[in-house]
């Protein structure tokens, strides 16, 4: 009986195994041949080999390091020549010593020497250079904070001694989306450095222009002192002639008195010119950071550059090169990037970052888990009844304020561009007028006044002209000579001012 039962069960199982094995084969074949719908089909990956996977944060960090190195090299280089200054190695070495610097200013010194010493020794330029070097630290401030957070995540927060490998322990939230924010921070730092560089150029330009004006005014005081001394000698000779004629009864004593009055005025004018010269020498010495209780030599450059650049070529040059405009452009660029960075922090992101998986080198699963590696719950609120991600615009008022300030800065830039055209036009007019008036006095009036002086002096000695005519010719000769030297220095002063307003060396 038992044998019959076993036989019946065996036959039943054999009958079932055949269809079952066939169904399994069909299922396996269908699964292997399965293809997803076309809408879910992903294109094949590129067959080209990938050499490596550079880290975005590392790329941004290297970019910032290259930018810092470029600016440090620019700051480390010797100041570029401004206004014709020639910074030779011998000049740079001499500028480090007070005695050698004073030796370059005696017995005569040129405009180029004065400009070079001002560039190399002026304390204001050194202060602006230090501020630029301080601004370079902004690059490290951008990278070091994120780097410290990354190191903390990798080596402190996620480290469990003796558990697992140490690779891949850094937080993925420090990689995404922070490389873009780091790039914006780096651009802000670079724009800040660019603004400080333009501020340094402004200080250099203004200090050199101030020194150039003092040089040409000092030249005028030297020449005016010489002309006044010459006029005083001529009046002494005229007084001798008037005294002789008065003794002979051919003129009145009034002529002698008038000559003595004119002589006293000239002697007082000599004292005034001497003090003016001391003031200008003190100004130059202070710009060079030298002791001010000494006397300088004579200015060696007698005549300024008399060329007149075309006004049409100065407008685009000033609009492109003027340091104040470039500094404002840098500030506009800095604020634009700050607004963009604020938008990334205030406005909602594309994702709530629930899918970011933190690969920490610790056991974070099972009963021994200390904290989840990713969010396990989605909390709809923060606090009592407050939406979790709906109040991203709570600081939007600050962003709107910054945008308004950005618009105001752009308007200031437009106003500065318009005022630059006017400044260049007026400075060019001053240079043109100084050139024309210098030519008038030097090339025409000076010779005529000398002829009038000689003729009237001889005629007065012979009694053919009155004393009023002869004293008028003397006064005219003095005025023309002083005016000619004044216009000569005015050309140099006007050219220095025009170059200051344009921002670069004139063509």
TACOR-V469496 format. One record per residue. N is the residue number from 1. RES is the residue in one small letter. SS is DSSP state (a for helix, b for strand, c for the rest). PSI is psi in degrees with one decimal (none if undefined). BURIAL is b if it has 16 or more other ideal C-beta (glycine too) atoms within 10 Angstrom, else e. Layout:
{{N;RES;SS;PSI;BURIAL} {N;RES;SS;PSI;BURIAL}}
This chain:
{{1;x;c;-44.0;e} {2;x;a;-38.5;e} {3;x;a;-38.2;e} {4;x;a;-38.4;e} {5;x;a;-43.2;e} {6;x;a;-39.4;e} {7;x;a;-41.3;e} {8;x;a;-42.4;e} {9;x;a;-41.2;e} {10;x;a;-42.1;e} {11;x;a;-36.1;e} {12;x;a;-42.7;e} {13;x;a;-38.3;e} {14;x;a;-36.4;e} {15;x;a;-32.0;e} {16;x;a;-35.8;e} {17;x;a;-34.7;e} {18;x;a;-55.2;e} {19;x;a;-34.5;e} {20;x;a;-45.2;e} {21;x;a;-35.5;e} {22;x;a;-40.1;e} {23;x;a;-38.0;e} {24;x;a;-40.3;e} {25;x;a;-41.7;e} {26;x;a;-41.2;e} {27;x;a;-42.6;e} {28;x;a;-41.0;e} {29;x;a;-40.9;e} {30;x;a;-38.8;e} {31;x;a;-39.0;e} {32;x;a;-32.4;e} {33;x;a;-0.1;e} {34;x;c;138.6;e} {35;x;c;135.2;e} {36;x;c;161.2;e} {37;x;c;161.7;e} {38;x;a;-32.6;e} {39;x;a;-21.9;e} {40;x;a;2.1;e} {41;x;c;131.0;e} {42;x;c;136.6;e} {43;x;c;151.2;e} {44;x;c;145.6;e} {45;x;c;156.4;e} {46;x;c;140.0;e} {47;x;c;-7.3;e} {48;x;c;138.2;e} {49;x;c;145.5;e} {50;x;c;120.7;e} {51;x;c;-36.4;e} {52;x;c;174.9;e} {53;x;c;84.5;e} {54;x;c;139.5;e} {55;x;c;131.4;e} {56;x;a;-43.9;b} {57;x;a;-38.7;b} {58;x;a;-36.7;e} {59;x;a;-46.0;e} {60;x;a;-38.1;b} {61;x;a;-42.6;b} {62;x;a;-36.8;e} {63;x;a;-43.3;b} {64;x;a;-38.1;b} {65;x;a;-40.4;e} {66;x;a;-40.5;e} {67;x;a;-42.2;b} {68;x;a;-43.4;b} {69;x;a;-38.9;e} {70;x;a;-44.5;e} {71;x;a;-37.4;b} {72;x;a;-38.1;e} {73;x;a;-38.7;e} {74;x;a;-40.2;e} {75;x;a;-37.0;b} {76;x;a;-24.1;e} {77;x;c;153.6;e} {78;x;c;143.6;e} {79;x;c;134.1;b} {80;x;c;151.4;e} {81;x;c;134.4;e} {82;x;c;127.0;b} {83;x;c;24.4;b} {84;x;c;0.4;b} {85;x;c;136.3;b} {86;x;c;104.2;e} {87;x;c;83.5;b} {88;x;c;158.3;e} {89;x;a;-37.9;e} {90;x;a;-38.1;e} {91;x;a;-40.8;b} {92;x;a;-40.4;e} {93;x;a;-40.9;e} {94;x;a;-30.0;b} {95;x;c;-15.5;b} {96;x;c;-11.5;e} {97;x;c;133.4;e} {98;x;a;-42.3;e} {99;x;a;-42.8;e} {100;x;a;-36.4;e} {101;x;a;-42.3;b} {102;x;a;-33.2;b} {103;x;a;-29.8;e} {104;x;a;-16.8;b} {105;x;c;8.8;b} {106;x;c;148.4;e} {107;x;c;-18.3;e} {108;x;b;154.1;e} {109;x;b;145.5;b} {110;x;c;170.6;e} {111;x;a;-36.9;b} {112;x;a;-39.5;b} {113;x;a;-43.6;b} {114;x;a;-44.0;b} {115;x;a;-39.5;b} {116;x;a;-45.3;b} {117;x;a;-35.7;b} {118;x;a;-44.4;b} {119;x;a;-36.8;b} {120;x;a;-21.2;b} {121;x;a;-12.7;b} {122;x;c;130.1;b} {123;x;a;-33.9;e} {124;x;a;-38.8;e} {125;x;a;-39.9;b} {126;x;a;-39.3;e} {127;x;a;-42.7;e} {128;x;a;-35.5;b} {129;x;a;-41.1;b} {130;x;a;-38.0;e} {131;x;a;-35.9;e} {132;x;a;-41.9;b} {133;x;a;-36.2;b} {134;x;a;-37.3;e} {135;x;a;-26.3;b} {136;x;a;-24.0;b} {137;x;a;-13.4;e} {138;x;a;-29.3;b} {139;x;a;-44.0;b} {140;x;a;-33.6;e} {141;x;a;-30.5;e} {142;x;a;-46.4;b} {143;x;a;-33.9;b} {144;x;a;-35.3;e} {145;x;a;-49.2;e} {146;x;a;-36.4;b} {147;x;a;-39.1;e} {148;x;a;-42.6;e} {149;x;a;-39.1;b} {150;x;a;-43.1;b} {151;x;a;-38.0;e} {152;x;a;-42.9;e} {153;x;a;-37.5;b} {154;x;a;-38.9;b} {155;x;a;-8.2;e} {156;x;a;-57.2;e} {157;x;a;-41.5;e} {158;x;c;10.1;b} {159;x;c;125.5;e} {160;x;c;102.2;e} {161;x;c;129.9;e} {162;x;c;4.3;e} {163;x;c;110.4;e} {164;x;c;172.8;e} {165;x;c;161.8;e} {166;x;c;-6.0;e} {167;x;c;152.4;e} {168;x;c;25.6;e} {169;x;c;-7.4;b} {170;x;c;154.1;b} {171;x;c;131.4;b} {172;x;a;-23.2;e} {173;x;a;-16.7;e} {174;x;a;-6.0;b} {175;x;c;-28.5;b} {176;x;c;130.4;e} {177;x;c;27.8;e} {178;x;a;-25.4;b} {179;x;a;-37.9;b} {180;x;a;-41.4;e} {181;x;a;-38.2;b} {182;x;a;-39.3;b} {183;x;a;-41.5;b} {184;x;a;-41.3;b} {185;x;a;-40.4;b} {186;x;a;-39.5;b} {187;x;a;-36.1;b} {188;x;a;-44.2;b} {189;x;a;-39.6;b} {190;x;a;-39.4;b} {191;x;a;-34.9;b} {192;x;a;-40.3;b} {193;x;a;-40.6;b} {194;x;a;-39.2;b} {195;x;a;-40.2;b} {196;x;a;-33.2;b} {197;x;a;-41.4;b} {198;x;a;-35.6;b} {199;x;a;-38.8;b} {200;x;a;-43.0;b} {201;x;a;-34.3;b} {202;x;a;-44.3;b} {203;x;a;-45.3;b} {204;x;a;-47.0;b} {205;x;a;-47.2;b} {206;x;a;-39.6;e} {207;x;a;-42.0;b} {208;x;a;-40.5;b} {209;x;a;-39.7;b} {210;x;a;-42.2;b} {211;x;a;-37.6;b} {212;x;a;-42.2;b} {213;x;a;-41.8;b} {214;x;a;-36.0;b} {215;x;a;-47.3;b} {216;x;a;-34.9;b} {217;x;a;-35.1;b} {218;x;a;-39.5;b} {219;x;a;-40.5;b} {220;x;a;-42.8;b} {221;x;a;-37.5;b} {222;x;a;-47.5;b} {223;x;a;-37.1;b} {224;x;a;-36.8;b} {225;x;a;-41.6;b} {226;x;a;-42.6;e} {227;x;a;-42.1;b} {228;x;a;-38.8;b} {229;x;a;-39.8;e} {230;x;a;-41.7;e} {231;x;a;-36.8;b} {232;x;a;-38.9;b} {233;x;a;-39.6;e} {234;x;a;-37.9;b} {235;x;a;-34.5;b} {236;x;a;-40.9;e} {237;x;a;-40.4;e} {238;x;a;-34.6;b} {239;x;a;-36.5;b} {240;x;a;-41.0;e} {241;x;a;-43.5;b} {242;x;a;-37.0;b} {243;x;a;-39.6;e} {244;x;a;-44.0;e} {245;x;a;-35.3;b} {246;x;a;-37.9;e} {247;x;a;-30.3;e} {248;x;c;-2.0;e} {249;x;c;20.7;e} {250;x;c;-5.9;e} {251;x;c;170.4;b} {252;x;c;167.3;e} {253;x;a;-15.3;e} {254;x;a;-33.8;e} {255;x;a;-42.7;b} {256;x;a;-40.9;b} {257;x;a;-42.9;e} {258;x;a;-38.0;b} {259;x;a;-41.4;b} {260;x;a;-36.2;e} {261;x;a;-45.1;e} {262;x;a;-37.5;b} {263;x;a;-40.0;b} {264;x;a;-39.1;e} {265;x;a;-41.3;e} {266;x;a;-36.9;b} {267;x;a;-38.5;e} {268;x;a;-35.7;e} {269;x;a;-35.0;b} {270;x;a;-42.4;b} {271;x;a;-39.6;e} {272;x;a;-44.1;e} {273;x;a;-35.9;b} {274;x;a;-42.4;e} {275;x;a;-37.0;e} {276;x;a;-39.7;b} {277;x;a;-40.8;b} {278;x;a;-38.6;e} {279;x;a;-45.0;e} {280;x;a;-37.7;b} {281;x;a;-40.3;b} {282;x;a;-38.8;b} {283;x;a;-44.9;b} {284;x;a;-43.0;b} {285;x;a;-37.2;b} {286;x;a;-36.3;e} {287;x;a;-29.0;b} {288;x;c;1.2;b} {289;x;c;46.5;b} {290;x;c;159.9;b} {291;x;c;141.7;e} {292;x;c;8.2;e} {293;x;c;29.1;e} {294;x;c;170.8;e} {295;x;c;141.7;e} {296;x;c;165.8;b} {297;x;c;-173.0;e} {298;x;b;142.7;e} {299;x;b;128.2;b} {300;x;c;-27.2;e} {301;x;c;108.6;b} {302;x;c;-30.7;e} {303;x;c;130.4;e} {304;x;c;173.0;b} {305;x;c;120.7;e} {306;x;c;2.7;e} {307;x;c;152.2;e} {308;x;c;110.9;b} {309;x;c;155.4;b} {310;x;c;134.5;e} {311;x;a;-35.5;e} {312;x;a;-31.3;e} {313;x;a;-17.6;e} {314;x;a;-31.1;b} {315;x;a;-57.1;b} {316;x;a;-31.2;e} {317;x;a;-44.5;b} {318;x;a;-40.3;b} {319;x;a;-24.6;b} {320;x;a;-37.0;e} {321;x;a;-17.5;e} {322;x;c;130.7;b} {323;x;a;-36.8;b} {324;x;a;-39.2;b} {325;x;a;-43.1;b} {326;x;a;-35.1;b} {327;x;a;-41.4;b} {328;x;a;-36.9;b} {329;x;a;-40.7;b} {330;x;a;-38.6;b} {331;x;a;-36.7;b} {332;x;a;-46.1;b} {333;x;a;-38.5;b} {334;x;a;-45.3;b} {335;x;a;-34.2;b} {336;x;a;-42.4;b} {337;x;a;-30.7;b} {338;x;a;-38.6;b} {339;x;a;-43.7;e} {340;x;a;-40.1;e} {341;x;a;-37.9;b} {342;x;a;-35.4;b} {343;x;a;-38.6;e} {344;x;a;-25.2;e} {345;x;a;-28.8;e} {346;x;a;-44.7;e} {347;x;c;155.3;e} {348;x;c;145.6;e} {349;x;c;175.5;e} {350;x;c;-21.5;e} {351;x;c;152.8;e} {352;x;c;4.8;e} {353;x;c;32.6;e} {354;x;c;-16.1;e} {355;x;c;1.9;e} {356;x;c;119.0;e} {357;x;c;121.4;e} {358;x;c;114.6;b} {359;x;c;82.9;e} {360;x;c;147.0;b} {361;x;c;52.7;b} {362;x;c;164.0;b} {363;x;c;110.4;e} {364;x;c;15.3;b} {365;x;c;164.0;e} {366;x;a;-166.0;e} {367;x;a;-20.5;e} {368;x;a;3.3;e} {369;x;c;134.9;e} {370;x;c;-33.6;e} {371;x;c;151.1;e} {372;x;c;148.9;e} {373;x;c;-18.4;e} {374;x;c;169.7;e} {375;x;c;128.2;e} {376;x;c;-12.4;e} {377;x;c;152.5;e} {378;x;c;101.6;e} {379;x;c;122.5;e} {380;x;c;-13.3;e} {381;x;b;160.8;e} {382;x;c;108.1;e} {383;x;c;-164.8;e} {384;x;c;103.1;e} {385;x;c;14.6;e} {386;x;c;129.6;e} {387;x;b;143.7;e} {388;x;c;-40.9;e} {389;x;c;15.1;e} {390;x;c;-15.0;e} {391;x;c;35.2;e} {392;x;c;-17.6;e} {393;x;c;18.1;e} {394;x;c;-27.0;e} {395;x;c;19.8;e} {396;x;a;-25.2;e} {397;x;a;-40.2;e} {398;x;a;-40.4;e} {399;x;a;-41.4;b} {400;x;a;-38.8;e} {401;x;a;-43.3;e} {402;x;a;-37.8;b} {403;x;a;-39.4;e} {404;x;a;-39.9;e} {405;x;a;-35.8;e} {406;x;a;-42.8;b} {407;x;a;-39.6;e} {408;x;a;-39.0;e} {409;x;a;-37.2;b} {410;x;a;-38.7;e} {411;x;a;-38.9;e} {412;x;a;-37.7;e} {413;x;a;-42.8;b} {414;x;a;-39.3;e} {415;x;a;-39.8;e} {416;x;a;-36.0;b} {417;x;a;-42.7;e} {418;x;a;-42.1;e} {419;x;a;-27.4;e} {420;x;a;-40.2;b} {421;x;a;-42.8;e} {422;x;a;-42.1;e} {423;x;a;-42.4;b} {424;x;a;-40.4;b} {425;x;a;-46.0;e} {426;x;a;-39.3;e} {427;x;a;-38.9;b} {428;x;a;-39.0;b} {429;x;a;-42.3;e} {430;x;a;-40.8;b} {431;x;a;-43.0;b} {432;x;a;-42.6;e} {433;x;a;-41.6;e} {434;x;a;-39.0;b} {435;x;a;-46.0;b} {436;x;a;-42.9;e} {437;x;a;-34.6;b} {438;x;a;-44.0;b} {439;x;a;-38.2;e} {440;x;a;-49.8;e} {441;x;a;-43.0;b} {442;x;a;-39.7;b} {443;x;a;-19.7;e} {444;x;a;-55.6;e} {445;x;a;-31.4;b} {446;x;a;-44.2;b} {447;x;a;-39.6;e} {448;x;a;-40.8;e} {449;x;a;-34.7;b} {450;x;a;-40.8;e} {451;x;a;-43.4;e} {452;x;a;-38.5;b} {453;x;a;-46.4;b} {454;x;a;-43.9;e} {455;x;a;-45.2;e} {456;x;a;-33.2;b} {457;x;a;-46.1;b} {458;x;a;-39.1;e} {459;x;a;-34.4;e} {460;x;a;-37.1;b} {461;x;a;-33.5;e} {462;x;a;-4.4;e} {463;x;c;19.1;e} {464;x;c;-16.3;e} {465;x;c;159.5;b} {466;x;c;166.9;e} {467;x;a;-33.4;b} {468;x;a;-38.3;e} {469;x;a;-42.2;e} {470;x;a;-39.8;b} {471;x;a;-29.5;b} {472;x;a;-39.2;e} {473;x;a;-36.2;b} {474;x;a;-45.1;b} {475;x;a;-40.0;e} {476;x;a;-40.3;b} {477;x;a;-42.4;b} {478;x;a;-45.2;b} {479;x;a;-41.9;e} {480;x;a;-42.4;b} {481;x;a;-44.6;b} {482;x;a;-40.1;b} {483;x;a;-37.5;b} {484;x;a;-43.5;b} {485;x;a;-34.6;b} {486;x;a;-42.3;b} {487;x;a;-32.5;b} {488;x;a;-44.7;b} {489;x;a;-32.2;b} {490;x;a;-32.3;b} {491;x;a;-46.0;b} {492;x;a;-40.9;b} {493;x;a;-45.0;b} {494;x;a;-36.5;b} {495;x;a;-40.2;b} {496;x;a;-39.3;b} {497;x;a;-40.0;b} {498;x;a;-42.1;b} {499;x;a;-35.5;b} {500;x;a;-40.3;b} {501;x;a;-32.2;b} {502;x;a;-38.5;b} {503;x;c;-10.0;b} {504;x;c;170.8;b} {505;x;c;135.2;e} {506;x;c;146.9;b} {507;x;c;none;e}}
